[in-house]
Amino acid sequence: MKNIVIILGLIVLIFSCKDKKESDVGTGTNSSGTEIEEASEYDQGGWVELFDGKTFNGWHTYLSDSISDQWKIEDGVMYYEPDPEKNQGMNNLVTDKKFESFELSLEWKISVDGNSGVFYGVLEDEKYVVPYMTAPEIQIRDYTNIPEFSDHKQMSGAIFGIVGPENDVSRKAGEWNRFLIRIDHKKNEGSVVLNGKEIISYPVNGVEWESLVENSKFKGWEGFGIRRSGSIGLQDHAYGVWFRNIKIREL
């Protein structure tokens, strides 16, 4: 009898540990409301760090070899600390390497009422002053003091001015968020997952993409969103913004 009690106790312990392990797995919700495991994309190989947590190796300022001292690195975090006495808006960082089809994973947080973004398909040409003029931007935005803000195409995770999410699922200023951005020119598919939720999907090239641009503020902008291959960029928009765990997997 004593042995049976011990065996039953071990069985209960095993199953309780199993339940706890499963409950510790990070989950989110996709656009259909189904729970998905966060970071499940890492089950596939091929991920490469774009930021080593210590240096700006692999990055440079748009149209320049130098990097502004307003960009800093501390404790594995790359961040922009605007100096009101210095030039703003012209200190956008871009990768040395160009990418075409990829998945990009990164964490970010923004200052109160801050504004920034992540670019892809950036073209460097002296006739364009900033990446914003050539590349689609995945928006990063805080609306602490604008509670009535309702422009979905300017919400965090939107392709700025072009495609917006139904709801804002970003966390408040000063808290970490996570993007998983997928750009697949082979399949003509783009998507943004924010904090475990797929918030937008859209075509990234061809007639459908051109129609989206034609119906946006970027209509008639020479060179905007027309290249499949380009650098990844981080925007200086004169607000404090922080990035970490920047990784990419080419498709």
Phi, psi and omega per residue, in radians:
M1 nan -0.736 -3.129
K2 -1.094 -0.709 3.140
N3 -1.119 -0.669 3.132
I4 -1.100 -0.739 3.125
V5 -1.081 -0.721 -3.135
I6 -1.123 -0.774 -3.131
I7 -1.093 -0.768 3.113
L8 -1.071 -0.685 3.136
G9 -1.105 -0.699 3.123
L10 -1.143 -0.682 3.130
I11 -1.087 -0.796 3.117
V12 -1.056 -0.743 -3.134
L13 -1.100 -0.755 -3.140
I14 -1.052 -0.822 -3.104
F15 -1.213 -0.586 3.122
S16 -1.183 -0.637 3.098
C17 -1.174 -0.690 3.127
K18 -1.081 -0.763 3.138
D19 -1.104 -0.703 -3.124
K20 -1.137 -0.742 3.132
K21 -1.048 -0.744 3.136
E22 -1.172 -0.621 -3.116
S23 -1.277 -0.321 3.140
D24 -1.421 -0.187 -3.131
V25 -1.258 2.248 -3.138
G26 -1.180 2.351 3.113
T27 -2.296 2.825 3.035
G28 -2.460 -2.829 3.133
T29 -2.327 2.336 3.111
N30 -1.490 -3.087 -3.023
S31 -1.117 -0.329 3.113
S32 -1.623 0.019 3.110
G33 1.586 0.040 -3.135
T34 -1.461 2.397 3.126
E35 -1.226 2.430 3.077
I36 -2.268 2.636 3.110
E37 -1.388 2.215 3.068
E38 -1.212 2.547 3.100
A39 1.211 0.183 3.112
S40 -1.124 -0.374 3.130
E41 -1.113 -0.365 3.137
Y42 -1.289 -0.106 3.058
D43 -1.108 -0.406 3.115
Q44 -1.643 2.557 -3.119
G45 -1.410 -3.065 3.060
G46 1.666 0.011 -3.123
W47 -1.322 2.377 -3.126
V48 -2.252 2.418 3.103
E49 -1.294 2.298 3.014
L50 -1.635 -0.238 3.136
F51 -2.421 2.104 -3.071
D52 -1.440 -0.005 3.105
G53 1.459 -0.048 -3.064
K54 -2.292 -0.539 -3.049
T55 -2.372 2.990 3.055
F56 -1.660 0.361 3.108
N57 -0.970 2.282 -3.138
G58 1.599 0.008 -3.126
W59 -2.236 2.717 3.000
H60 -2.699 2.869 3.068
T61 -1.300 2.450 3.116
Y62 -0.900 2.169 3.134
L63 1.130 0.378 3.140
S64 -2.636 2.671 3.088
D65 -1.552 -0.285 -3.089
S66 -1.596 2.928 3.074
I67 -2.241 2.249 -3.123
S68 -1.020 2.510 3.102
D69 -1.272 0.007 3.016
Q70 -1.378 -0.301 2.961
W71 -1.542 2.273 -3.063
K72 -2.356 2.867 3.078
I73 -2.299 2.292 3.113
E74 -2.689 2.268 3.086
D75 0.915 0.754 3.086
G76 1.341 0.231 -3.112
V77 -2.089 2.293 3.023
M78 -1.696 2.198 -3.096
Y79 -2.498 2.724 3.122
Y80 -1.882 2.145 3.132
E81 -2.038 1.708 -3.048
P82 -1.120 2.410 3.084
D83 -1.920 1.979 -3.088
P84 -1.044 -0.294 -3.133
E85 -1.560 -0.063 -3.072
K86 -2.134 2.936 -3.120
N87 -1.058 2.380 3.125
Q88 -2.123 2.713 3.049
G89 1.469 -0.198 -3.087
M90 -1.944 0.229 -3.043
N91 -1.948 0.598 3.140
N92 -1.178 2.361 3.099
L93 -1.646 2.499 3.056
V94 -2.387 2.692 3.131
T95 -1.326 2.604 3.055
D96 -1.159 -0.619 -3.083
K97 -1.576 2.614 3.080
K98 -1.787 2.607 -3.108
F99 -2.331 2.632 3.127
E100 -1.990 -1.241 3.103
S101 -1.946 2.256 -2.978
F102 -2.880 2.942 2.859
E103 -2.044 2.287 -3.131
L104 -2.087 2.189 3.128
S105 -2.070 2.290 3.089
L106 -2.749 2.751 3.048
E107 -1.920 2.560 -3.112
W108 -2.594 2.734 2.931
K109 -2.525 2.739 -2.998
I110 -2.282 2.684 3.107
S111 -1.321 2.911 3.137
V112 -1.006 2.231 -3.100
D113 1.057 0.340 -3.098
G114 -1.291 2.869 -3.101
N115 -2.545 2.282 3.077
S116 -2.806 -2.912 3.126
G117 -3.108 2.985 3.093
V118 -2.094 2.180 3.137
F119 -1.740 2.721 2.933
Y120 -2.436 2.751 -3.115
G121 1.181 0.571 -3.088
V122 -1.269 2.324 3.030
L123 -1.854 2.292 3.045
E124 -1.769 1.991 3.138
D125 -2.644 2.368 -3.044
E126 -1.075 -0.318 3.124
K127 -1.405 -0.121 3.046
Y128 -1.948 2.183 -3.004
V129 -1.363 -0.644 -3.079
V130 -2.427 2.774 3.119
P131 -0.972 -0.573 -3.120
Y132 -0.905 -0.477 -3.086
M133 -1.392 -0.267 -3.070
T134 -2.123 -0.374 -2.900
A135 -2.197 2.451 3.003
P136 -1.045 2.546 -3.078
E137 -2.133 2.195 2.975
I138 -1.477 1.992 -2.958
Q139 -1.232 2.490 2.951
I140 -2.182 2.164 -3.002
R141 -2.662 2.525 3.003
D142 -2.110 2.512 -3.071
Y143 -2.222 0.581 -3.069
T144 -0.859 -0.807 -3.088
N145 -1.760 0.268 3.063
I146 -2.279 1.139 -3.049
P147 -1.068 -0.374 -3.117
E148 -1.561 0.076 -3.089
F149 -0.996 2.254 -3.039
S150 -2.445 0.185 3.130
D151 -1.416 1.746 -3.053
H152 -1.103 -0.481 -3.123
K153 -1.383 0.009 3.040
Q154 -2.102 0.147 3.110
M155 -1.373 2.750 3.111
S156 -0.983 2.287 -3.125
G157 1.657 -0.203 3.087
A158 -1.250 2.675 2.855
I159 -1.447 1.791 -2.883
F160 -0.775 2.133 3.062
G161 1.303 0.028 -3.039
I162 -2.162 -0.961 -3.134
V163 -2.355 2.282 -3.114
G164 -2.202 2.732 3.095
P165 -1.335 2.794 3.079
E166 -1.212 -0.621 -3.096
N167 -2.366 2.671 3.069
D168 -1.511 2.042 -3.135
V169 -1.961 0.233 3.117
S170 -1.306 2.748 3.103
R171 -1.563 2.888 -3.044
K172 -1.196 2.874 -3.109
A173 -0.897 2.415 3.116
G174 1.542 -0.096 3.117
E175 -1.870 2.546 -3.107
W176 -1.276 2.412 3.033
N177 -2.135 2.881 3.127
R178 -2.349 2.246 3.030
F179 -1.768 2.463 2.800
L180 -2.170 1.902 -3.071
I181 -1.869 2.212 3.132
R182 -2.078 2.149 3.086
I183 -2.166 1.956 -3.084
D184 -2.182 1.689 -3.117
H185 -1.267 -0.409 3.126
K186 -1.180 -0.712 3.140
K187 -1.690 -0.059 -3.074
N188 0.985 0.856 -3.118
E189 -2.302 2.309 3.008
G190 -2.253 2.577 3.101
S191 -2.711 2.721 3.075
V192 -2.259 2.180 3.018
V193 -1.872 2.182 3.140
L194 -2.100 2.095 3.140
N195 0.913 0.726 3.057
G196 1.495 0.068 -3.137
K197 -2.114 2.211 3.048
E198 -1.294 2.011 -3.013
I199 -1.828 -0.443 3.061
I200 -2.545 2.673 2.942
S201 -2.492 2.560 -3.005
Y202 -2.886 2.788 3.059
P203 -1.308 2.542 -3.078
V204 -1.939 -0.049 3.083
N205 -2.720 3.095 3.072
G206 1.340 -2.900 -3.049
V207 -1.054 -0.703 -3.108
E208 -1.122 -0.775 3.094
W209 -1.127 -0.759 -3.137
E210 -1.063 -0.615 3.107
S211 -1.157 -0.698 3.102
L212 -1.077 -0.777 -3.140
V213 -1.144 -0.712 -3.123
E214 -1.059 -0.514 -3.128
N215 -1.732 0.430 -3.141
S216 -2.222 3.134 3.102
K217 -1.149 -0.237 -3.092
F218 -1.557 0.077 3.100
K219 -0.958 2.221 3.096
G220 1.447 0.010 3.120
W221 -1.333 1.959 3.128
E222 -1.059 2.262 3.045
G223 1.463 -0.005 -3.070
F224 -1.455 2.177 2.984
G225 1.069 0.509 -3.066
I226 -1.859 -0.142 -3.092
R227 -1.821 2.366 -3.141
R228 -1.409 -0.475 -3.118
S229 -1.997 2.365 3.135
G230 -3.072 3.094 -3.123
S231 -1.359 2.779 2.924
I232 -1.547 2.448 -3.109
G233 -2.284 2.653 3.042
L234 -2.093 2.249 -2.953
Q235 -1.552 2.331 2.872
D236 -1.603 1.939 3.098
H237 -2.120 0.476 3.086
A238 1.204 0.377 3.066
Y239 -2.233 2.682 3.072
G240 -1.177 2.288 3.126
V241 -2.584 2.532 -3.049
W242 -2.207 2.491 3.116
F243 -2.362 2.574 3.043
R244 -2.723 2.927 3.090
N245 0.874 0.922 -3.109
I246 -1.559 2.006 -3.095
K247 -2.347 2.666 3.137
I248 -2.415 2.570 3.069
R249 -2.300 2.000 3.126
E250 -1.310 2.451 -3.087
L251 -1.670 nan nan
